[in-house]
Amino acid sequence: MTDETSASRCSSERSDEVARQTARVRCQDATRRAEGSRLGVMVVMVASALAFAVTMRPDASSPAATDASVMGISVERGAPEPLGGTIPDEPWADAIVRIETRRCDGDHSVASGVLVDGVVLTDRHVVEGAASVTVERLSGERFGAVSMRQSASIDMATLVVPELDGGLALATGNRVEPGDRFTMVGFPDGGSANISTVTVTQRARGVRYPDSAEPLQLGNAVVPGQSGSPLIDAAGRLAGLLYSRSHDGGAGLAHDADEVERQWPSMGSVGFERCD
């Protein structure tokens, strides 16, 4: 082998090694970008849930009010208009409640809930850090919650209201699939009750809190104030609980009834904050 041939082969091998190193660097960069993208999705989903109740503050110009503003709603002063008026002629009507949460920092948020087996079911982010919680039926009757429990795993909470009992049964044992349709009742933007028909488009993949393992993704966009809205099946049972919206297009995300039942026994008691 001549010196020129050896030199040519060495040059070729060095070129191959450079190409392999370049490919490895590009692959590592692509992996880091993908991981960053996934983390961004997780952060957006968590942020959506934490800001998903309609927030009302005495000073709407304060920086803390921007969460609600960013989500396309106005931040208002004072309490929402009282309910009342025509009540739907449905067996589930008495189980629907609007939830008002007050916190020690002056925060006043409004969201949705439903009476299930004698307690009010809603989302954890709706009542987290509450100094007091008031529930209001479609009839306009208002009652104060005396205790609450919260899930450590998913965005779910329950409230005990002594004046309320009964409510909806859970539609457990019937796996919800894409194409299934339900009645959803909630209080968009903290206003009057809204009744709509929603369709499940897929079983999504939960990441971590606030998600369940396979949340139901709806084909309907949802807005603040609808957190805690029940999904009701044709038999008048609770099939799901709305807790957030997806980062892509604002489609609703809900826990199904089987997940609600699984979480129910493990929820821990949480006291109301004292405003000293």
Summary of the structure (lengths in Angstrom):
residues: 276
radius of gyration: 24.7
end to end distance: 90.6
largest distance: 99.3
contacts: 885
relative contact order: 0.16
helix: 28%
strand: 30%
